[in-house]
């Protein structure tokens, strides 16, 4: 039930943010090309401010600043992610172990563009890539885990690949930072990765038909040094919500619940209504 609610909130977040960004773009294009005025929520915002006796220049500057910040943040986050992805791919190519990668691809029925092993001492297990997710494991991880533990980790990452979780993390991060004035997006960006990890854990447990191997793999990773920071959107096996995940692995039937942020919901709703110009 909780997972379905988060899926609904995720879809709603993308739809609402997409609609607002579309209106921002329309507003900018109308201003640049002097198009005939069309229905636009940001035109209504200016009218609303006038009705509230806010001087027109102030209203105009507030709306323009909001739009400029949102598009600027989106551009910055996108460029940063592109550069991070480029750097990560170069590192993967530099450290990849083609022979070991080919061996395990055949064993786990994964294609060349889905799975790679890198020669790296630190234990790493993550899925990267927005459009074509790819699983990256390190030789240090494989040396540390028993065969069944490794299989559980791979099943966990397969779930991330199937649902394109790095893309979801990237989109939520982008809209939460570019639209900070709608606080429910920031809450979603913080909580949704937890649900992603719990879903992947549940999938791995189902595939393994027990939770012991996944739990022991997670505990081994907890005892190791922190995973090297990666400056791009990714789904990592051992970076998110460890306490909640351990409790869930110990008791897969346990119901996970989060306290809904009523204050953020109300503020977000009022902000959206203000943007639409209905007050």
Backbone torsions as a table, in degrees:
resi	resn	phi	psi	omega
1	UNK	NA	-45.9	-179.8
2	UNK	-63.1	-39.9	179.8
3	UNK	-63.9	-38.9	179.0
4	UNK	-66.0	-38.7	178.8
5	UNK	-64.1	-41.2	-179.9
6	UNK	-68.5	-35.6	175.9
7	UNK	-62.3	-41.8	178.9
8	UNK	-64.2	-44.1	179.4
9	UNK	-65.1	-37.3	178.1
10	UNK	-63.3	-47.9	178.6
11	UNK	-62.0	-43.2	179.1
12	UNK	-64.2	-39.1	178.8
13	UNK	-61.7	-44.2	179.1
14	UNK	-66.1	-40.5	-178.7
15	UNK	-66.1	-45.6	-178.5
16	UNK	-66.9	-46.5	-179.7
17	UNK	-64.8	-38.6	178.1
18	UNK	-63.3	-41.5	178.9
19	UNK	-64.3	-42.9	-179.9
20	UNK	-65.5	-44.1	179.2
21	UNK	-64.8	-36.6	177.0
22	UNK	-62.5	-41.1	178.1
23	UNK	-68.0	-37.0	175.6
24	UNK	-60.6	-45.9	-179.6
25	UNK	-62.5	-42.3	178.5
26	UNK	-62.0	-40.9	178.8
27	UNK	-61.5	-43.9	-179.9
28	UNK	-66.3	-44.4	-179.0
29	UNK	-64.6	-38.5	177.3
30	UNK	-61.7	-39.8	-178.9
31	UNK	-69.9	-42.5	-176.4
32	UNK	-70.1	-46.7	-173.7
33	UNK	-97.5	4.2	177.4
34	UNK	55.4	41.2	178.7
35	UNK	-68.1	157.8	174.4
36	UNK	-61.9	134.6	-173.9
37	UNK	-57.2	125.4	175.5
38	UNK	-111.1	168.3	178.2
39	UNK	-62.3	124.2	-178.2
40	UNK	-149.8	132.4	-175.5
41	UNK	-65.7	-26.4	-178.4
42	UNK	-80.9	-26.0	168.4
43	UNK	-64.7	-40.2	179.2
44	UNK	-65.9	-33.0	178.2
45	UNK	-62.7	-42.1	179.2
46	UNK	-63.1	-43.3	177.8
47	UNK	-62.2	-41.1	179.6
48	UNK	-60.4	-45.8	179.0
49	UNK	-60.5	-37.5	178.3
50	UNK	-64.1	-41.7	178.9
51	UNK	-64.3	-27.7	177.6
52	UNK	-87.7	9.8	177.9
53	UNK	65.5	28.7	172.3
54	UNK	-86.2	128.6	-178.8
55	UNK	-53.3	138.1	-176.3
56	UNK	-54.0	-43.7	179.1
57	UNK	-60.0	-38.1	179.2
58	UNK	-65.3	-45.5	179.3
59	UNK	-59.8	-43.8	-177.8
60	UNK	-64.2	-43.9	-179.3
61	UNK	-68.0	-37.7	178.7
62	UNK	-63.0	-48.4	-179.9
63	UNK	-62.7	-44.6	-179.7
64	UNK	-65.3	-38.8	178.4
65	UNK	-63.8	-40.4	179.1
66	UNK	-61.5	-46.3	-179.2
67	UNK	-66.9	-44.5	-179.1
68	UNK	-61.6	-43.1	179.4
69	UNK	-63.7	-45.3	-176.3
70	UNK	-62.1	-48.4	-179.7
71	UNK	-69.7	-35.7	177.2
72	UNK	-63.0	-42.5	179.2
73	UNK	-65.2	-41.1	178.5
74	UNK	-62.2	-44.1	179.3
75	UNK	-63.0	-44.7	-178.7
76	UNK	-63.7	-45.5	-179.2
77	UNK	-64.9	-40.7	-179.7
78	UNK	-65.0	-45.3	180.0
79	UNK	-64.4	-43.1	179.9
80	UNK	-61.8	-41.1	179.5
81	UNK	-67.3	-40.9	179.2
82	UNK	-60.7	-45.9	179.8
83	UNK	-65.4	-39.7	178.0
84	UNK	-64.4	-39.8	178.8
85	UNK	-65.2	-42.4	179.5
86	UNK	-61.5	-44.5	179.7
87	UNK	-65.1	-41.9	-179.6
88	UNK	-64.3	-41.1	179.7
89	UNK	-65.0	-37.3	177.7
90	UNK	-64.1	-41.0	179.2
91	UNK	-66.8	-39.7	178.7
92	UNK	-62.9	-43.8	178.5
93	UNK	-63.2	-37.1	-177.9
94	UNK	-69.0	-40.3	-173.5
95	UNK	-102.5	0.6	-174.9
96	UNK	-64.4	148.6	177.1
97	UNK	-112.5	92.6	-173.0
98	UNK	-61.3	-37.5	-177.5
99	UNK	-69.1	-46.4	179.0
100	UNK	-66.4	-37.5	178.8
101	UNK	-62.0	-45.4	-179.3
102	UNK	-64.2	-39.1	-180.0
103	UNK	-60.6	-47.3	-176.7
104	UNK	-78.8	-24.6	175.4
105	UNK	-61.4	-45.1	179.4
106	UNK	-64.7	-39.2	-178.4
107	UNK	-66.6	-39.2	-175.8
108	UNK	-105.0	10.2	175.2
109	UNK	54.6	54.3	177.3
110	UNK	-121.7	146.3	-179.0
111	UNK	-82.5	171.8	-177.0
112	UNK	-63.4	-35.8	-179.2
113	UNK	-86.1	5.1	178.6
114	UNK	-108.3	-17.3	-169.4
115	UNK	-149.9	131.5	175.7
116	UNK	-146.1	144.3	175.2
117	UNK	-112.3	134.4	178.9
118	UNK	-113.6	147.5	177.2
119	UNK	-82.3	97.3	-175.7
120	UNK	-150.8	132.1	-174.0
121	UNK	-67.8	-37.3	-178.4
122	UNK	-70.1	143.0	178.4
123	UNK	-74.0	119.8	-178.6
124	UNK	-130.9	132.3	173.0
125	UNK	-144.6	110.9	-178.1
126	UNK	-153.2	160.8	175.1
127	UNK	-116.1	125.9	179.9
128	UNK	-124.5	164.0	178.4
129	UNK	104.7	126.2	-178.2
130	UNK	-81.3	-49.8	-174.9
131	UNK	-92.5	-37.6	178.8
132	UNK	-124.5	84.8	-176.8
133	UNK	-58.3	142.4	-178.8
134	UNK	-133.7	135.5	178.9
135	UNK	-89.2	129.3	178.8
136	UNK	-119.0	122.2	175.5
137	UNK	-120.7	150.8	177.4
138	UNK	-104.1	155.4	177.5
139	UNK	-63.9	-30.9	177.1
140	UNK	-62.5	-38.5	177.2
141	UNK	-65.6	-44.3	-176.1
142	UNK	-67.7	-32.6	176.9
143	UNK	-71.1	-28.2	-174.7
144	UNK	-82.8	-31.4	-172.5
145	UNK	-97.6	150.5	171.2
146	UNK	-75.8	160.2	-176.6
147	UNK	-53.0	-45.0	-179.1
148	UNK	-70.4	-31.9	175.9
149	UNK	-66.7	-41.9	178.2
150	UNK	-63.3	-41.3	178.6
151	UNK	-61.6	-40.4	179.2
152	UNK	-63.5	-40.7	178.2
153	UNK	-64.3	-41.8	-179.9
154	UNK	-65.2	-40.0	176.8
155	UNK	-64.1	-37.9	176.5
156	UNK	-59.8	-47.4	-179.0
157	UNK	-70.1	-29.8	175.8
158	UNK	-60.0	-37.6	178.5
159	UNK	-64.4	-41.7	176.6
160	UNK	-60.1	-40.6	-179.9
161	UNK	-67.2	-43.3	-177.2
162	UNK	-60.9	-39.7	-176.9
163	UNK	-95.1	3.3	-178.6
164	UNK	50.9	51.8	-176.4
165	UNK	-64.4	-34.6	176.2
166	UNK	-57.9	-34.7	178.2
167	UNK	-66.1	-42.8	178.6
168	UNK	-62.4	-42.7	179.5
169	UNK	-63.6	-42.4	179.7
170	UNK	-63.3	-47.1	-177.8
171	UNK	-63.8	-43.1	179.7
172	UNK	-66.3	-38.7	177.4
173	UNK	-63.9	-40.9	-177.7
174	UNK	-66.8	-46.7	-177.1
175	UNK	-73.6	-29.8	179.8
176	UNK	-69.2	-34.7	-178.8
177	UNK	-84.3	-34.0	-179.7
178	UNK	-81.3	-21.1	179.4
179	UNK	-125.1	55.2	-179.1
180	UNK	-60.7	-21.6	-178.4
181	UNK	-74.6	-4.3	172.0
182	UNK	-116.1	88.0	-167.1
183	UNK	-64.1	-18.5	179.8
184	UNK	-65.7	-26.7	178.1
185	UNK	-65.6	-39.2	178.2
186	UNK	-65.7	-38.5	178.1
187	UNK	-64.5	-42.2	178.3
188	UNK	-63.4	-41.8	-179.8
189	UNK	-63.7	-26.2	179.9
190	UNK	-85.1	-39.4	-173.5
191	UNK	-91.7	-31.9	-175.5
192	UNK	-61.5	-38.8	176.3
193	UNK	-58.3	-30.1	176.5
194	UNK	-64.9	-45.1	179.1
195	UNK	-64.4	-35.4	177.4
196	UNK	-61.2	-45.1	-179.6
197	UNK	-67.6	-40.1	178.3
198	UNK	-64.5	-38.4	177.3
199	UNK	-64.2	-42.7	179.0
200	UNK	-66.6	-39.0	176.2
201	UNK	-62.0	-44.0	-179.4
202	UNK	-62.1	-40.6	179.0
203	UNK	-64.1	-44.5	-179.5
204	UNK	-63.6	-41.7	178.9
205	UNK	-62.6	-40.4	178.8
206	UNK	-63.8	-43.3	-179.2
207	UNK	-67.7	-36.9	-178.9
208	UNK	-84.1	-15.3	-180.0
209	UNK	67.0	15.3	173.3
210	UNK	-170.0	164.3	-172.7
211	UNK	-106.5	-2.9	-173.4
212	UNK	-60.8	-48.4	-174.6
213	UNK	-67.5	-39.4	177.9
214	UNK	-65.0	-43.6	179.7
215	UNK	-63.1	-42.0	-179.2
216	UNK	-68.7	-34.9	176.9
217	UNK	-64.6	-41.7	-179.7
218	UNK	-65.6	-41.6	179.9
219	UNK	-66.0	-37.8	177.2
220	UNK	-63.0	-40.9	179.5
221	UNK	-67.9	-31.7	178.6
222	UNK	-64.4	-30.8	-177.8
223	UNK	-80.5	-11.6	-177.4
224	UNK	-87.1	172.7	176.0
225	UNK	-64.5	154.5	-179.9
226	UNK	-55.9	145.1	178.1
227	UNK	-65.9	137.1	178.3
228	UNK	-54.3	139.6	-178.6
229	UNK	-68.9	136.6	177.3
230	UNK	-119.8	122.3	-173.6
231	UNK	-90.2	47.4	172.5
232	UNK	-149.9	162.3	-177.8
233	UNK	-67.1	128.5	-179.0
234	UNK	-156.7	162.7	175.0
235	UNK	-112.8	113.1	-175.4
236	UNK	-106.7	143.4	-177.4
237	UNK	-64.8	-32.7	-169.6
238	UNK	-127.3	38.1	-178.6
239	UNK	-119.3	-16.5	-168.5
240	UNK	-119.4	132.4	166.1
241	UNK	46.0	54.6	-172.6
242	UNK	-62.1	-44.2	-177.7
243	UNK	-61.6	-45.8	179.8
244	UNK	-63.2	-41.6	-178.1
245	UNK	-66.7	-40.7	178.8
246	UNK	-63.2	-43.3	177.2
247	UNK	-60.8	-39.5	-179.2
248	UNK	-70.0	-37.0	178.4
249	UNK	-67.8	-40.3	178.0
250	UNK	-64.5	-33.9	179.3
251	UNK	-137.3	85.3	-176.4
252	UNK	-59.1	-22.3	-179.5
253	UNK	-85.9	-3.7	-178.8
254	UNK	-65.0	135.4	178.9
255	UNK	-85.5	125.4	178.8
256	UNK	-94.1	129.3	179.4
257	UNK	-133.3	146.3	176.8
258	UNK	-120.7	146.8	176.2
259	UNK	-76.5	118.9	-177.2
260	UNK	-69.3	135.1	-176.3
261	UNK	-80.9	82.5	-175.2
262	UNK	-60.9	-40.4	179.9
263	UNK	-62.0	-43.9	179.6
264	UNK	-65.8	-38.3	178.8
265	UNK	-62.2	-44.0	-178.4
266	UNK	-65.8	-46.0	179.4
267	UNK	-61.9	-42.1	180.0
268	UNK	-63.9	-42.3	-180.0
269	UNK	-63.2	-44.9	179.0
270	UNK	-64.0	-38.3	179.1
271	UNK	-64.4	-44.3	179.6
272	UNK	-64.3	-41.9	177.9
273	UNK	-62.1	-39.7	179.0
274	UNK	-63.2	-42.7	179.6
275	UNK	-63.8	-38.8	-179.9
276	UNK	-73.7	-15.7	175.9
277	UNK	78.5	31.1	-176.6
278	UNK	-93.1	-13.4	-177.7
279	UNK	-75.4	NA	NA
